[in-house]
Amino acid sequence: MPDNHSLFPSPQLDLSFNQTDTLSPGFPDKMVILDCETTGSKPTYHRITEIGLLVVENGEIVDTWESFIKPNQHLPQNIQALTGISPDMLVNAPEFAKIADLLLEKLTGRVLVAHNARFDYGFLKNEFSRAGISYTTKPLCSVKLSRTLYPHFRRHGLDQIIKRFKLNIHNRHRAFDDAKAIYDFFMHTSHLFAQDDISAVCDQLNEQANLPQKLNPKVIKTLPKQPGVYYFHDDKGKLIYIGKSVNIRNRVLNHFSQDYKNHKDLKMSSRIADVSFEITASDFSAQLLESEEIKKHLPIFNQRLRKVKKLYQLEIKTNAAGYAIPSIKELGLIGDLSGNFGLFRSYRQLESKLKELADEHNLCFKLLRLEGRNTDNAKPCFRHQLKKCYGACCHKEPAKEYNERLYAALKEYQRVIWPWPNAIVLEEKNQEGDSYFHLIKDWIYIRRLDSVDEINHLTYQPTKSNLIESLTQTDNASSNNFDLDTYFILIRFLLNSELIKINRLKVYPLTSGPVP
């Protein structure tokens, strides 16, 4: 819908106002209306170059302040072109730490107001942190206020507001001028809305201070306090993130209560417009579903649990001198996964882990095949000269002692052998006591069963499983391939008695005949 002044609640109202007017008492009594210019968009990396603010008390401007800030990093050309701020203008400017105490004094005890407050607050918080100061507040976002009071307008950026209200601004994209534009917007709003209406919106936004701008607060009320998987969508319905939790509502709110020290969280939050969910019986099902859904949809903000086509393990052999020599073995998703060490997603990941273990346990790079490929000659490796290797490479350290240290270092990476003779049915109960059943074999999650009766009416062969084969051929079969993430999830739950109890799980080993 195009901007049109006739859509205002009181279209006949004169939008001009006397400069001696004060803001509506519906706004907070004490505010700092602030804007920052920066070297980029990442508050964890980029720096503030300019701050401008107006201190407002009881509706009147009682103080103004602005300053360039020396960022001590490159100022990109596109930022210079946008703001008109050049590196020469920042040469003699104070660093943030020099003005931190003064700025904090102006902010303390007042509501921070900014347009897209999440951005400015993120930069302030990170700059204060670098100066050794903890700054936390609930900012009032003028974008959200505009969306709430003027829902008939499609866009609520500062450019649109300036045009909509015909605001006078001399230097757009300069900190003080942009902050003054917010104040002028508040002044026009004071003439258009009753005090109670403005107060109610400010109170509502204070309660929802951390919610993404595009997210309808009513969505939060629909979220359950139960285990399951949640999905973040953008304003076009595109799935952008998948997560899991034992309490969906609390976890989603936790996303929004972060201080956005992580740029990915800040960027993702700006795009979230909707949240959907799927309830599961317990955290066990939630973790399995999350893993499956991420691999299926590949949301842009999920950086883990990606599909892999190959796995990598360590295979240990002994050289002529009796020293254990690990070599990296490439595997397909179906193959011999027993008797070796480690399951890794990439060659590089496994090689990196070997280097880490070598540093922790003084292992030999040469015998780990990280330095050269000839493990049979007795020449010392470079790390031996640095006293980071005890001399197994030149036979100074006995093979028995070296091998024991190597196996001790690799112990936690040894592949866990499937502890049951055949498949199992795992019963999982939700909080209401309803049962769900899962068919699992050799650390492979095969499928969910509708009921235990589905097992009772089928014959299970202990060696070659006709049951397994018949079930995996049905329409709701999941996969008969080994999945690394599923492997870790199953180990975490099936071999931990506390997690079995917490998640109300029960294991039924399958033999010939029905499940007990």
N, C-alpha and C positions, 0 to 999 in steps of 0.2 A: 504494500500500500504506500503511495507516495506521501511525502511530508506535505501537510496542508494545515495552515493555521486554523482553518474552520473546524478542525477536529479537536481543538482544545476544549476543556470542560466549560469555559466561559468565553466563547468566541468574540463577544463584544467588548471584552475587557482590554483596556489600553495596556500594551506591553511595555510602555515606557515607565520609568519610575524616577523619583527624586533621589539623587545621590546621597541625601541625608537619611534615606530610609534605612531601616535595619531588617535583618533577616527575620523570618518567622520564628517565634519562640518554639515552634515544633522541631526545629533543628537542635542538635546538642548545644548546651549552654557554652561549652568551651571546645573549640575546634582549632586544628591546624590544617589549613587547606594547602597541600603541598604537591609539587611536581618535580620530577628528576629528569635530567638528560643524561644519557649514558653512552658508553662506547659500543654497546651491542645489547643483545637480548638475554644473555645468560647471567643471572645474578651471582652464580658461583664462580664465574670467570671474569666477566666484564666489570667495568667500574663506572661510578658516577662521575660526570664531568661538570654538572651544574645542579644546584638546588635553589628553588624559589618557593617561598611560603608566605601565607597570610595567617596571622593569629587572630581568631575571631572569638569574642566573648560577649554573651548576651546579644548576639546578632550584629555586633559592630566590630570593625577591624581595629584592633588595638596595637598591632605591631606588624611590620613586614620585614622580611630578610631574604637576601639572595646572595649567592656566592658561586664563583667557579670553583671546581675541585680538580686538583692535579691527579690524573688517573694513573700515571706511571705505566702507561701502555699505549699501544698504537691506536690512533683515532682514525677509523676507516673513512675513505673518501665519501662514501654514500651518507655517512652520519654527518660529516662536515657540510655536505650539500643540503641535507635536510634541516639542520639546526642553525647553520651559519656560524658555528663554533669552530675555530681553527686551532691547531696545536700551539700557535704563537700566543693565543689568548689564555692558554692554560699554563704557560711556562712558569709564571710567578704566582700561580694560584696555590692556596694551602692544600696539603694532603688531607684526606678525610679525617684522619686521626687528630689533626690539629683543630678541627672545628667540631669534633664529636661531642665534647662536653657541652658546648654552647647549644648545639642542635638538640641534644637530649634534654636540656633544660627547657627548651621551647616546646618539645613534644610531651614531656611528662605531665600527666594530669589532664591531658586534652585528647579529644578524639582525632585520630589521624584520618583526613579525608583526601582522597586522590581519585583520579579518573583511571579506571582499571587498577584499583588499589592493590591488587595482588602483585602487580609488576613493581610498583614503587616500594611497597612494603618488603618484597623479596630483596630488592637492592639495599634498602636501608638496613634490614636485619643482617645481611651478609657483610656490609661495610662496618657496621657497629661490631660485629663479631670479630672481624680482622683487627679492630682497635681494642679488643679485649673487653667489650661491653655487651651485655645481654639486653636486647631490646625486644619486647613482646607486647603486642596490642591487638585489638580487634578493629581493623580499619573500616571506615564507612566508604563504600565504593559509589561514586557518583554515576557510574555506568548502570549499576544495579538500581539505583534510585530512579534514574531516568526510565529504565525498562518497566519499573513497577508503577510509576505515576503516569507514564505516557505509553501505555502498551499498544496504542494505535499506530505508533511509528515503528518502522521496521529496523532502523539503524540508530545507534546511540553513541557513536564515536564523537569525539570532541569537535571534529570538523562539522559533523551534521548538526550538533547542538549550536555551534557558533552561527551556522547559516540559518537554522530554524528560528533562533531568537534574535538574529541580526545583532550579535554581540560585536562590540568594538575591540579588536585585538591587533596590536602593532607587530608583534613578533611571534607568529605561530611556531611551535616547537622550540620555544625558549621557556625555561622553567617558570619564571615568575609570571610571564604573560599567560601561560596555560593555567597556572593556579588561579590567577585573577579571573579567567574565563569561567572556571568552576564556580567561583564566588558569584559572578554575575548570573550564571545559570540558576544558582540557589535563590538569588534575589527575584528573578522572574517567577520562579516556582512559588516563592512566598506570596506573590500577588495572585497566583492562580489557584492555590489550594488552601483550604482551611488549616488552622494550626493543628487540630486533632488528626487530620488526614496525614500531614507531614510527620507528626510525632509517631503515629502508628507505623508508618513505613520505616522510619529510622529505627524504631524498636524492633521491628520484624527483621530488618537487615542486620541489626546487631546480633540477633539470635542466630542468623544464618550467615554470619560474616565470612565464614570459610567455605561456603558452598560455591561451586563454579558458577560463573555468570549466566551461562546458558541453561543451567539445570533448574527445572521447576521444583521448588521446595516440597511440593506435595508428593513428589516421587519418593522422597526419603521415608515418608510415612507408610508407604506400601512395602518397604523392605522388611523381611522377617528377621527375627533374632534367632535364627536356626542355622545349622550347617548347610553349606552348599556352594554354588559357583555363581559369581556375579559378572555382568557384562556391561562395559561402558560403550555407549554409542555417541556419535557426533550428531550434529543437527540435520544431517541427511540420512540418518539411520545406520551409517556405516559402523561396524564393530571395530573398536580401536584398542580395547584392552579386556583381558579375561583374568579374573582372580578367584581365589577360594578363601573360605573362612569357616570357623566353627560358629561364628555369629555374623551373618551377612551385613546386617545394618551397622553394627559397631565397626566392622572392617571398612566399609564404604565411607562412613563418617571419618574414620581415621585417615583415609586418603586425603580428605579435604581439610583436616586439621593440621596437616604438616606445614612447616615453615618454608617449604619449597627450596631447601638447600640443594635439592637435586633438580637440575634443569629439565629433565624428562618429566618429572611430576608437574612442574609449572606449565610446561607446554601441553601436556595431556589434559590438565585441568581446564585450560582455556578452550578445549574442544568438546568437553563432556556436555551433552545435552539430554541424555536419558540413561537410565540404569535398568537393566532387566536381570532376572535371576532364575536359578533352578535349585530347589531345595533337595538335599540328599539326606540319607539316614544318619550319617556321621561324617567325621573328618576323613575317614578312610575313603568313602565314595567320592567325597568332594575333591580329594587329591587326584584320584584316578580320572574323574570327569574333567578337571582342570587340564591335566596333561593331555587327554584326548582332544579336548576342544581347541586348545592352543595349536596343536599340530594340524588340526582340521582347518582352522580359520586363519592362522598366522596373523593375528592382529599386530598393527605396526608398533605398538608400545610394549609388546611382550618380547623380551630379548633372550628368553631361555625356552627350554622345552621344544626346540625345533626338531623337525624330522631329520634323521640321519640315515644315510645309506650304507655306512660302514662303521664298524667298531674296531678298536685297537686294544690289544693285550700284550703283556710281557710273557715271553717264553724263555725259560731258563735252561741253559745247557752248560756243561763244564768243559773248559779248555784242557789242553794237554798237561798243564801244571796243576790242575785241580781247582781252579778258580771258577766260581759261578759267573756266567756271562749272560746277561739278559739281552734279548733282541725283541724288537717290536714286531708283532704279528698282526696283519690286517685280516679282519673277518667280515663276512657278510652278515646280514641280520639273522640268518639261520645258519648255524654251524656249530662246531665243537667249542663250547664256551667253558668247558670244565678243565680243571687242572692247571690253570694259568693265573697270572696276577693282573688285576686291574681290568676295568672296562671303561674305555675313554672314547669320547666323541671324535677326536681327531689325533693325528700323528703329533701335531704340535703340542696339544694339551698333554699328551703322555710324555713327550720329551721334556716339557717344562716341569712336569712333576718329578721326573728323574733328576733334573738339576736341583730342584728344591730338596729332595731327599739326600742327594749327594752332599749338599751344604750342611744339612742337619746331622748327618751320620758319618761325615768324613769318608764318603765312598769315592772310589776312583773313577774319574771321567773316562779314562782309557778303557777300563773293564766294563763300563756302562755303555761303551760305543758312542760316547759323546765327544771323544777326542781321537780321531783316527779310527781305522777299522782293524788294524792288526793287534789282536789281544794276546798273541803267543810270544812275542819278543819280550825281553826283560828290561826294556828301556823305561826309565822313570817318566811319569807324566809331568806336565807343567805344574799341576796343583801340588805334587809331591814337593817341589822346590819351595812352594809357598806354605808348606806344612799343613795343607788342607787334605792331604791323602797320606795314609799311614805306610804306604809303600807296597801295596799289593801288586801294583804294576811291575815293580822290579823285584818281586818275591821277598821283600823285607818283612812284610806282614804274612804270617802263615795263612794258607788258603782256608783252613778250618775256621780261624778267627774272623777273616774277612767275610766268608760265606755266611756265618752266623749273624753278623751285623747287617749284611744285605737282606737276608730273609726276615730279620726282625724289623727292618725298615719297611719291607713290603707286606708285612703281616696283615695290616688293616686293609690292604688292597687285594687280598686273596679272594678269589671268587667264592661266594657262599654256595655250597652244594645244596640242592633241593632236599629238604629233610624228610620227605614222605616218599614211600615206595611208588606211588602213582599220583593221580590227580586228587584234589581236595574240593569239597564244597565249603565255602565260607559263609556262615550265616551272620548277618548284620542286622541289628535291631535299631529302630529309630527311638525317639524320646517317648513315643506313645506305645512302644512295645511291638510294632509291626515288624515282621521279618522280611529281609531281602536276601537272596542267595546268589553267590558268585562262583563260577567254575574256573579253577586255576590249576595249572600244571607246569612244572619246571620253570617257575617264575614268569610264566606267560599267562596274562589275564585273557581267558578265552571268551567268556560272555557272562551276562547276567541271566539268571534263570527266573522264570515266572513263579515257580514254587518248587519245594523239595519233591513233590509228586512227579515232577518231570524227570527226576533221577530214578525214582522207584519203578517206573514203567520201562526202563531201559536196562540192558545188560551191559555190565562193565567188565572188560577183559583186563587183567592185571598187566599184561605185557603190551600187546598191540591194542590200543583202546578203540574199540568200536564205538563206545560211548562218545569219546572225544571227537572221533571222526564224524559221527552223525550230527553232533551238536554244532560243530564248526561249519557244517554245510547248510545250516538253516539260515533264514533271512536275517535274524538278529545276531549272527555271529560277529564278533568284534575283530579278532585277528589271531593268527596262529604264528605270528612272527615275534621274535624277541624284541622287546622295547626297553631301552636302558632306563628311562625315567620310571616306567612301571616296575622294573626290577628293584630299583631303590625304594620305591613306595612300598612294595610288598615285603621287602626285607625289614623296613622300618616298623611295619605293623605286625607282621606274622611272627617275628622273632622277639617281640617286646611284650612281655606279659602285662605291663602297666597299660600300654596302648590298647591291647586286646580287651582289657577290662573297661577302660574309659570309653571305648567306641562300641562296646557291647557286641564283640565278635566271638564266634565259636567255630572251631575247625572240625569238619567231618572228613577224615581220610577215606578215600574211595577204594573199595576192594570189589571183588565179584559179589553181586547181590545188591540189595537196596541200601540206601543211607539209613542209619539208625533213626 
